[in-house]
Amino acid sequence: MEQLSQIFLDFISTWGYVAVAVLMAMENACIPIPSELVLGFAGYLVFAGQMDFSGAVVAGMIGGMLGSIFAYYVGYYGGRPFVNKYGKYFLMSPSHVDTAQRWFDKYGIKAVFFSRILPVVRTFISLPAGFAKVSFKQFIFYTFLGSLPWTILILYCGMILGENWQVMRQVGHEASLVFVFVAAVALMVWYCYKKKRQN
């Protein structure tokens, strides 16, 4: 895995924004490439002056959206039987697909938004959305809405950590949980403020 990670880092160093877009597309197409590795390193390159923050966000979002759309259509046209049969060739874990399916079964289309900040589920949630043949417009809307804050957060953390950006690789899952907690608190504060204004 370390050798593979180094290949990804060399790819980003050489091809910059294009590499970020390609690797994020692969991750969101259910190929297990950690976004903390890709975006964390891109954030470091922003810190080092080799990338522009806005450009890195755009590259990450373009890749993430294209990969998610691909996975959605695999689920839409191939269904679960196709994924069960051929997913192993793309390193898809059936248990990870099952986890994403449970989230989707419980929360429906809104799971596409919330799961973008959760470990494992964010990579695979597009598949059950495709299985269920949800509205493509809704899928795109919730995917964009959920992916943008995550992309910005990981890039920003990589930039702030600078030379220590690899901490992102070690605490990636924990960072997801912290982000979920902060988002929940922010929503609660916003809801209370809105209710107070109405009263």
KOLVO-357841 format. One line per field, with one value per residue: residue number from 1; residue in three letters; x, y negated, z negated of N, C-alpha, C in turn. Coordinates in Angstrom, 1 decimal, always signed. Example, Ala and Ser with C-alpha at 12.3 -4.5 7.8 and 13.67 -1.06 7.14 Angstrom:
# KOLVO-357841
resi	(1/2)
resn	(ALA/SER)
n_xx	(+13.2/+12.8)
n_yy	(+5.7/+2.2)
n_zz	(-7.8/-7.1)
ca_xx	(+12.3/+13.7)
ca_yy	(+4.5/+1.1)
ca_zz	(-7.8/-7.1)
c_xx	(+13.2/+12.9)
c_yy	(+3.3/+0.0)
c_zz	(-7.8/-7.9)
END
This chain:
# KOLVO-357841
resi	(1/2/3/4/5/6/7/8/9/10/11/12/13/14/15/16/17/18/19/20/21/22/23/24/25/26/27/28/29/30/31/32/33/34/35/36/37/38/39/40/41/42/43/44/45/46/47/48/49/50/51/52/53/54/55/56/57/58/59/60/61/62/63/64/65/66/67/68/69/70/71/72/73/74/75/76/77/78/79/80/81/82/83/84/85/86/87/88/89/90/91/92/93/94/95/96/97/98/99/100/101/102/103/104/105/106/107/108/109/110/111/112/113/114/115/116/117/118/119/120/121/122/123/124/125/126/127/128/129/130/131/132/133/134/135/136/137/138/139/140/141/142/143/144/145/146/147/148/149/150/151/152/153/154/155/156/157/158/159/160/161/162/163/164/165/166/167/168/169/170/171/172/173/174/175/176/177/178/179/180/181/182/183/184/185/186/187/188/189/190/191/192/193/194/195/196/197/198/199)
resn	(MET/GLU/GLN/LEU/SER/GLN/ILE/PHE/LEU/ASP/PHE/ILE/SER/THR/TRP/GLY/TYR/VAL/ALA/VAL/ALA/VAL/LEU/MET/ALA/MET/GLU/ASN/ALA/CYS/ILE/PRO/ILE/PRO/SER/GLU/LEU/VAL/LEU/GLY/PHE/ALA/GLY/TYR/LEU/VAL/PHE/ALA/GLY/GLN/MET/ASP/PHE/SER/GLY/ALA/VAL/VAL/ALA/GLY/MET/ILE/GLY/GLY/MET/LEU/GLY/SER/ILE/PHE/ALA/TYR/TYR/VAL/GLY/TYR/TYR/GLY/GLY/ARG/PRO/PHE/VAL/ASN/LYS/TYR/GLY/LYS/TYR/PHE/LEU/MET/SER/PRO/SER/HIS/VAL/ASP/THR/ALA/GLN/ARG/TRP/PHE/ASP/LYS/TYR/GLY/ILE/LYS/ALA/VAL/PHE/PHE/SER/ARG/ILE/LEU/PRO/VAL/VAL/ARG/THR/PHE/ILE/SER/LEU/PRO/ALA/GLY/PHE/ALA/LYS/VAL/SER/PHE/LYS/GLN/PHE/ILE/PHE/TYR/THR/PHE/LEU/GLY/SER/LEU/PRO/TRP/THR/ILE/LEU/ILE/LEU/TYR/CYS/GLY/MET/ILE/LEU/GLY/GLU/ASN/TRP/GLN/VAL/MET/ARG/GLN/VAL/GLY/HIS/GLU/ALA/SER/LEU/VAL/PHE/VAL/PHE/VAL/ALA/ALA/VAL/ALA/LEU/MET/VAL/TRP/TYR/CYS/TYR/LYS/LYS/LYS/ARG/GLN/ASN)
n_xx	(+0.8/+2.0/+3.8/+2.1/+0.7/+2.8/+3.1/+0.8/+1.2/+3.4/+2.3/+0.4/+2.2/+3.5/+1.4/-0.4/-3.4/-4.9/-4.2/-5.3/-8.0/-8.4/-7.7/-9.5/-11.9/-11.6/-11.7/-14.3/-15.6/-15.7/-13.2/-10.8/-9.2/-7.8/-9.3/-8.2/-5.5/-5.1/-6.4/-5.3/-2.5/-2.6/-3.4/-1.1/+0.6/-0.6/+0.1/+2.9/+3.1/+2.7/+0.3/-2.9/-5.4/-8.2/-8.2/-7.5/-9.7/-11.7/-10.7/-10.8/-13.5/-14.6/-13.5/-14.5/-17.3/-17.6/-16.7/-18.6/-21.0/-20.4/-20.4/-23.0/-24.4/-23.4/-24.7/-27.3/-27.8/-26.5/-27.2/-27.4/-26.6/-24.7/-22.7/-22.0/-20.9/-18.8/-17.5/-15.4/-13.2/-12.5/-11.7/-13.8/-15.4/-17.8/-18.9/-18.6/-20.3/-22.7/-22.8/-23.2/-25.6/-27.3/-27.4/-28.5/-31.0/-32.1/-32.1/-32.8/-32.6/-31.4/-29.3/-27.3/-26.3/-25.5/-23.7/-21.4/-19.5/-18.7/-16.7/-15.8/-18.6/-19.0/-17.7/-19.1/-21.8/-23.1/-23.7/-26.0/-27.8/-28.0/-28.9/-31.5/-32.5/-32.9/-33.9/-31.9/-31.2/-31.7/-29.8/-27.4/-27.5/-27.5/-25.1/-23.2/-23.7/-22.9/-20.3/-18.8/-18.2/-16.6/-14.4/-13.3/-12.6/-10.7/-8.7/-8.0/-7.1/-4.9/-3.3/-3.0/-1.6/+0.7/+4.0/+3.5/+1.4/+0.7/-0.4/-3.1/-3.6/-3.4/-5.4/-7.7/-10.3/-11.2/-11.2/-13.4/-15.5/-15.3/-15.9/-18.6/-19.7/-19.2/-20.7/-23.3/-23.7/-23.5/-25.8/-27.8/-27.5/-28.1/-30.8/-32.0/-31.5/-33.1/-35.7/-35.9/-35.9/-38.3/-40.1)
n_yy	(+1.2/-1.2/-1.6/-1.9/-4.2/-6.1/-6.1/-7.4/-9.9/-10.8/-11.0/-13.1/-15.1/-15.4/-15.8/-17.5/-19.4/-17.8/-15.2/-15.2/-15.4/-13.0/-11.0/-11.5/-11.0/-8.3/-7.4/-8.0/-6.5/-4.1/-2.8/-2.0/-4.5/-6.6/-9.7/-11.4/-11.1/-12.0/-14.6/-15.7/-15.7/-17.4/-19.7/-20.2/-20.9/-23.2/-24.7/-24.7/-26.3/-25.3/-24.8/-26.2/-27.1/-27.3/-26.2/-23.6/-22.8/-22.9/-21.0/-18.7/-18.5/-18.3/-15.8/-14.2/-14.4/-13.3/-10.7/-9.8/-10.0/-8.1/-5.7/-5.8/-5.3/-2.7/-1.3/-1.9/-0.8/+1.7/+2.9/+4.6/+7.4/+7.2/+5.7/+7.4/+9.5/+8.4/+6.5/+7.2/+7.1/+4.5/+4.0/+3.7/+4.0/+6.3/+6.0/+3.3/+2.2/+3.2/+1.8/-0.9/-0.5/+0.0/-2.5/-4.0/-2.7/-3.4/-6.2/-7.2/-9.3/-11.4/-10.4/-10.4/-12.9/-13.2/-11.1/-11.7/-12.7/-10.6/-7.9/-5.2/-4.8/-7.1/-6.6/-4.6/-5.2/-6.0/-3.8/-2.3/-4.4/-4.4/-1.7/-2.0/-3.7/-6.5/-10.0/-11.5/-14.2/-15.0/-13.3/-14.4/-16.9/-16.5/-15.1/-17.0/-18.9/-17.6/-16.8/-19.1/-20.6/-18.6/-18.3/-20.8/-21.0/-18.9/-19.6/-22.1/-21.4/-19.9/-22.0/-23.7/-22.0/-21.7/-20.7/-18.6/-17.2/-14.5/-13.5/-13.6/-11.2/-9.4/-10.1/-10.2/-8.9/-9.6/-12.4/-12.6/-11.9/-14.0/-16.1/-15.5/-15.8/-18.5/-19.6/-18.8/-20.2/-22.8/-22.8/-22.5/-24.8/-26.7/-26.0/-26.5/-29.3/-30.1/-29.4/-31.0/-33.6/-33.4/-33.4)
n_zz	(+0.0/-0.7/+1.4/+3.5/+2.6/+2.8/+5.6/+6.3/+5.1/+6.5/+9.0/+8.6/+8.0/+10.4/+12.4/+11.2/+11.0/+12.8/+12.0/+9.4/+10.0/+11.5/+9.7/+7.6/+9.0/+9.4/+6.8/+6.0/+7.8/+6.6/+6.2/+4.0/+3.0/+0.8/+0.0/-1.8/-1.4/+1.3/+1.4/-0.9/-0.3/+1.9/+0.6/-0.9/+1.3/+2.0/-0.2/+0.2/+2.4/+4.9/+6.0/+6.5/+4.1/+4.8/+7.4/+6.8/+5.3/+7.2/+9.1/+7.4/+7.0/+9.6/+10.3/+8.2/+8.7/+11.3/+10.9/+9.0/+10.6/+12.5/+10.9/+10.0/+12.4/+13.0/+10.9/+11.6/+14.1/+14.1/+11.6/+8.4/+8.8/+10.9/+9.7/+7.6/+9.1/+10.7/+9.2/+7.6/+9.2/+9.3/+6.8/+5.0/+2.0/+0.8/-1.7/-2.2/-0.3/-1.2/-3.7/-2.7/-1.4/-3.6/-4.8/-2.8/-2.6/-5.0/-5.1/-2.6/+0.4/-0.9/-2.2/-0.4/-0.6/-3.4/-3.8/-2.5/-4.2/-5.7/-6.7/-4.4/-3.6/-2.1/+0.3/+1.5/+1.7/+4.0/+5.5/+4.3/+4.6/+7.4/+7.7/+6.7/+8.6/+8.3/+8.8/+11.2/+11.2/+8.5/+7.3/+8.2/+7.1/+4.3/+4.1/+4.9/+2.9/+0.6/+1.1/+1.5/-1.0/-2.3/-0.6/-0.6/-3.3/-3.8/-2.0/-3.1/-5.6/-4.9/-3.9/-6.1/-7.8/-6.5/-6.2/-7.8/-6.7/-6.4/-8.6/-8.1/-6.8/-8.9/-10.7/-9.3/-9.3/-11.9/-11.5/-9.9/-11.6/-13.5/-11.9/-11.3/-13.8/-14.3/-12.2/-13.0/-15.4/-14.4/-12.7/-14.7/-16.2/-14.3/-13.8/-16.3/-16.4/-14.2/-15.1/-17.3/-16.1/-14.7/-16.8)
ca_xx	(+0.0/+2.9/+4.3/+1.0/+0.5/+3.9/+2.8/-0.3/+1.8/+4.3/+1.3/-0.1/+3.4/+3.8/+0.3/-1.2/-4.8/-5.4/-4.1/-6.2/-9.3/-8.4/-7.7/-10.8/-12.9/-11.4/-12.2/-15.8/-16.1/-15.6/-11.9/-10.3/-8.1/-8.2/-9.4/-7.3/-4.2/-5.2/-6.6/-4.3/-1.3/-2.9/-3.4/+0.3/+1.1/-1.0/+1.0/+4.2/+3.0/+2.7/-1.1/-3.8/-6.4/-9.4/-8.0/-7.5/-11.1/-12.4/-10.2/-11.3/-15.0/-14.9/-13.2/-15.5/-18.6/-17.6/-16.7/-19.9/-21.9/-20.1/-20.9/-24.5/-24.9/-23.1/-25.8/-28.6/-27.9/-26.0/-27.8/-26.6/-26.0/-23.5/-21.7/-21.6/-20.2/-17.6/-17.0/-14.1/-12.1/-12.2/-11.4/-15.0/-15.7/-19.2/-19.4/-18.7/-21.5/-23.8/-22.9/-23.8/-27.0/-28.1/-27.5/-29.5/-32.3/-32.6/-32.3/-33.1/-31.8/-30.7/-28.1/-26.2/-25.6/-24.8/-22.7/-20.2/-18.5/-18.5/-15.7/-16.3/-19.9/-19.0/-17.1/-19.9/-23.2/-23.6/-24.2/-27.4/-28.7/-28.3/-29.8/-32.9/-32.9/-33.4/-33.8/-30.5/-31.0/-31.6/-28.5/-26.3/-27.7/-27.1/-23.7/-22.5/-23.9/-22.2/-18.9/-18.0/-17.5/-15.6/-13.3/-12.7/-12.1/-9.5/-7.6/-7.6/-6.3/-3.6/-2.6/-2.6/-0.6/+2.0/+5.0/+2.9/+0.1/+0.5/-1.3/-4.4/-3.7/-3.5/-6.6/-8.7/-11.7/-11.5/-11.5/-14.8/-16.4/-15.2/-16.7/-20.0/-20.1/-19.3/-21.9/-24.5/-23.8/-23.8/-27.2/-28.6/-27.4/-28.9/-32.2/-32.4/-31.5/-34.2/-36.9/-35.9/-36.2/-39.7/-40.9)
ca_yy	(+0.0/-2.4/-1.8/-2.5/-5.6/-6.9/-6.3/-8.4/-11.2/-11.2/-11.3/-14.4/-16.1/-15.6/-16.3/-18.6/-19.4/-16.7/-14.0/-15.3/-15.1/-11.6/-10.1/-11.7/-10.3/-6.8/-7.1/-8.1/-5.4/-2.9/-2.3/-2.4/-5.4/-7.5/-11.1/-12.1/-11.0/-12.8/-16.0/-16.1/-16.1/-18.6/-20.8/-20.5/-21.5/-24.6/-25.3/-24.9/-27.3/-24.6/-24.7/-27.2/-26.4/-27.3/-25.3/-22.3/-22.5/-22.7/-19.7/-17.6/-18.4/-17.7/-14.4/-13.5/-14.4/-12.4/-9.3/-9.5/-9.8/-6.8/-4.7/-5.9/-4.6/-1.3/-0.8/-2.1/+0.1/+3.0/+3.4/+5.3/+8.6/+6.8/+5.3/+8.6/+10.3/+7.8/+5.5/+7.7/+6.8/+3.1/+4.0/+3.3/+4.9/+6.5/+5.5/+1.8/+1.9/+3.5/+0.7/-2.0/-0.1/-0.1/-3.9/-4.4/-2.1/-4.1/-7.7/-7.5/-10.1/-12.3/-9.7/-10.8/-14.1/-13.0/-10.0/-12.2/-13.0/-9.4/-6.9/-4.1/-5.0/-8.2/-6.1/-3.6/-5.5/-6.2/-2.5/-2.1/-5.4/-3.9/-0.6/-2.5/-4.5/-7.8/-11.0/-11.9/-15.6/-15.0/-12.7/-15.4/-18.0/-16.0/-14.7/-18.2/-19.6/-16.9/-16.7/-20.4/-20.9/-17.7/-18.6/-22.0/-20.7/-18.1/-20.5/-23.2/-20.8/-19.6/-23.2/-24.2/-21.1/-21.9/-19.5/-17.5/-16.8/-13.1/-13.3/-13.4/-9.8/-8.6/-10.4/-10.4/-8.5/-10.4/-13.7/-12.5/-11.9/-15.3/-17.0/-15.2/-16.4/-20.0/-19.9/-18.6/-21.3/-24.0/-22.7/-22.7/-26.3/-27.4/-25.7/-27.3/-30.7/-30.4/-29.3/-32.3/-34.7/-33.3/-33.7)
ca_zz	(+0.0/-0.8/+2.7/+4.3/+2.2/+3.4/+7.0/+6.4/+4.7/+7.6/+10.1/+8.3/+8.1/+11.9/+13.2/+10.5/+10.9/+13.6/+11.2/+8.3/+10.6/+11.9/+8.5/+6.9/+9.8/+9.1/+5.4/+6.0/+8.6/+5.7/+6.1/+2.6/+2.9/-0.3/+0.3/-2.7/-0.8/+2.5/+1.0/-1.9/+0.4/+2.7/-0.4/-1.1/+2.4/+1.9/-1.2/+0.8/+3.5/+6.2/+6.4/+6.0/+3.4/+5.6/+8.4/+6.2/+4.9/+8.5/+9.6/+6.6/+7.1/+10.9/+10.2/+7.4/+9.3/+12.4/+10.3/+8.4/+11.7/+13.1/+9.9/+10.0/+13.6/+12.8/+10.1/+12.3/+15.3/+13.7/+10.4/+7.4/+9.4/+11.7/+8.8/+6.9/+10.0/+11.2/+8.3/+7.0/+10.2/+9.0/+5.3/+4.2/+0.9/+0.7/-3.0/-2.1/+0.5/-2.2/-4.6/-2.0/-1.2/-4.8/-5.0/-1.8/-2.9/-6.2/-4.9/-1.2/+1.2/-1.8/-2.6/+0.5/-1.2/-4.7/-3.8/-1.9/-5.2/-6.5/-6.2/-3.6/-3.0/-1.1/+1.5/+2.1/+1.6/+5.3/+6.0/+3.9/+5.3/+8.7/+7.6/+6.4/+9.7/+7.8/+9.8/+11.4/+10.7/+7.0/+7.0/+8.5/+6.1/+3.0/+4.2/+4.9/+1.6/-0.4/+1.5/+1.5/-2.3/-2.6/+0.3/-1.1/-4.7/-3.7/-1.4/-4.0/-6.7/-4.4/-3.7/-7.4/-8.4/-5.8/-6.2/-8.6/-6.1/-6.4/-9.8/-7.6/-6.5/-10.1/-11.4/-8.3/-9.8/-13.0/-11.0/-9.4/-12.7/-14.1/-11.0/-11.5/-15.1/-14.1/-11.3/-13.7/-16.3/-13.6/-12.3/-15.9/-16.5/-13.2/-14.0/-17.5/-16.0/-13.3/-15.9/-18.1/-15.2/-14.4/-17.9)
c_xx	(+0.9/+3.4/+3.3/+0.7/+1.6/+3.7/+1.8/+0.3/+2.7/+3.4/+0.8/+1.0/+3.6/+2.7/-0.7/-2.7/-5.5/-5.3/-5.0/-7.6/-9.4/-8.5/-9.0/-12.0/-12.8/-11.9/-13.7/-16.4/-15.9/-14.3/-11.3/-9.0/-8.5/-8.2/-8.5/-5.9/-4.1/-5.3/-5.7/-3.0/-1.5/-2.9/-2.0/+0.9/+0.6/-0.1/+2.4/+4.2/+3.0/+1.3/-1.8/-5.0/-7.7/-9.3/-8.0/-8.9/-11.8/-12.0/-10.8/-12.8/-15.3/-14.6/-14.2/-16.9/-18.7/-17.5/-18.0/-21.0/-21.7/-20.6/-22.4/-25.0/-24.5/-24.3/-27.1/-28.8/-27.5/-26.7/-26.9/-25.9/-24.7/-22.4/-21.1/-20.6/-18.8/-16.9/-15.6/-12.9/-11.7/-12.0/-12.6/-15.3/-17.2/-19.8/-19.5/-20.0/-22.7/-24.0/-23.6/-25.3/-27.8/-28.4/-28.6/-30.9/-32.9/-33.0/-32.7/-32.2/-30.9/-29.4/-26.9/-25.5/-24.8/-23.7/-21.4/-19.1/-18.3/-17.5/-16.4/-17.5/-19.8/-18.5/-18.2/-21.4/-23.9/-24.2/-25.6/-28.3/-29.0/-29.2/-31.3/-33.4/-33.6/-33.2/-32.3/-30.2/-30.9/-30.2/-27.4/-26.4/-27.1/-25.6/-22.8/-22.5/-23.1/-20.7/-18.1/-17.4/-16.4/-14.3/-12.5/-12.0/-10.7/-8.3/-7.1/-6.8/-4.9/-2.7/-2.1/-1.5/+0.7/+2.8/+4.4/+1.6/-0.3/-0.3/-2.7/-4.6/-3.9/-4.8/-7.8/-10.1/-12.1/-11.9/-13.0/-15.8/-16.5/-16.1/-18.2/-20.5/-20.2/-20.5/-23.2/-24.7/-24.1/-25.3/-28.1/-28.6/-28.2/-30.4/-32.7/-32.5/-32.8/-35.5/-37.0/-36.3/-37.7/-40.6/-40.8)
c_yy	(-1.3/-2.7/-2.4/-3.9/-6.5/-7.1/-7.4/-9.8/-11.7/-11.7/-12.8/-15.5/-16.4/-16.3/-17.2/-18.4/-18.2/-15.4/-14.0/-14.9/-13.6/-10.7/-10.3/-11.0/-8.8/-6.5/-7.1/-7.1/-4.0/-2.2/-2.8/-3.2/-6.5/-9.0/-11.9/-12.1/-12.0/-14.3/-16.6/-16.5/-17.3/-19.9/-21.2/-21.2/-23.0/-25.4/-25.6/-25.8/-26.6/-24.4/-25.9/-26.5/-26.3/-26.3/-23.8/-21.8/-22.1/-21.3/-18.5/-17.4/-17.8/-16.2/-13.6/-13.4/-13.3/-10.9/-8.9/-9.2/-8.4/-5.6/-4.6/-5.1/-3.1/-0.7/-0.8/-1.0/+1.5/+3.7/+4.1/+6.6/+8.3/+6.5/+6.5/+9.4/+9.7/+6.8/+5.9/+7.3/+5.3/+2.9/+3.5/+4.4/+5.0/+5.9/+4.0/+1.4/+2.1/+2.3/-0.6/-1.7/-0.3/-1.6/-4.4/-3.9/-2.9/-5.5/-8.1/-8.4/-11.1/-11.7/-10.0/-12.0/-13.8/-12.1/-10.6/-12.6/-11.8/-8.5/-5.8/-4.4/-6.0/-7.7/-5.2/-4.0/-5.7/-5.0/-2.3/-3.1/-5.0/-2.6/-1.0/-3.4/-5.9/-8.8/-11.5/-13.3/-15.7/-14.4/-13.7/-16.5/-17.6/-15.6/-16.0/-18.9/-18.9/-16.8/-18.0/-20.7/-19.9/-17.9/-19.8/-21.8/-20.0/-18.9/-21.5/-22.6/-20.4/-20.9/-23.8/-23.3/-21.2/-20.6/-18.3/-17.0/-15.4/-12.6/-13.0/-11.9/-8.9/-8.9/-10.7/-10.1/-9.3/-11.8/-13.7/-12.6/-13.3/-16.2/-16.7/-15.9/-17.9/-20.4/-19.8/-19.7/-22.6/-24.0/-23.0/-24.2/-27.1/-27.2/-26.5/-28.8/-31.0/-30.3/-30.6/-33.5/-34.6/-33.7/-35.2)
c_zz	(+0.0/+0.6/+3.6/+3.9/+2.8/+4.9/+7.2/+6.1/+5.9/+8.8/+9.8/+8.4/+9.5/+12.6/+12.5/+10.5/+11.7/+12.7/+10.1/+8.9/+10.9/+10.7/+7.7/+7.7/+9.5/+7.7/+5.4/+6.9/+7.9/+5.7/+4.9/+2.7/+1.9/+0.2/-0.6/-2.1/+0.4/+2.1/+0.0/-1.3/+1.2/+1.8/-0.7/+0.0/+2.5/+0.9/-0.6/+2.0/+4.8/+6.8/+5.8/+5.3/+4.2/+6.7/+7.9/+5.8/+6.2/+9.1/+8.8/+6.8/+8.5/+10.9/+9.4/+8.0/+10.5/+11.9/+9.7/+9.5/+12.3/+12.2/+9.9/+11.2/+13.6/+12.0/+10.8/+13.3/+15.0/+12.6/+9.5/+8.0/+10.1/+10.8/+8.0/+7.8/+10.4/+10.3/+7.7/+7.9/+10.0/+7.5/+4.5/+3.2/+0.8/-0.6/-3.0/-1.3/-0.4/-3.1/-4.0/-1.7/-2.4/-5.1/-4.0/-2.1/-4.1/-5.9/-3.5/-0.5/+0.3/-2.2/-1.7/+0.1/-2.4/-4.6/-3.2/-2.9/-6.1/-5.9/-5.5/-2.9/-1.9/+0.3/+2.3/+2.2/+2.9/+5.9/+5.6/+4.4/+6.7/+8.7/+7.5/+7.6/+9.2/+8.9/+9.9/+11.0/+9.2/+6.6/+7.1/+7.4/+4.8/+3.0/+4.1/+3.5/+0.5/-0.2/+1.3/+0.1/-2.7/-1.9/-0.3/-2.5/-4.6/-3.0/-2.3/-5.1/-6.2/-4.2/-5.1/-8.0/-7.7/-5.7/-6.9/-8.0/-6.2/-7.6/-9.3/-7.2/-7.7/-10.8/-10.5/-8.8/-11.0/-12.6/-10.5/-10.5/-13.4/-13.2/-11.1/-12.7/-14.9/-13.3/-12.1/-14.7/-15.6/-13.2/-13.5/-16.3/-15.5/-13.4/-15.2/-17.2/-15.2/-14.1/-16.8/-17.3/-14.9/-15.5/-18.3)
END
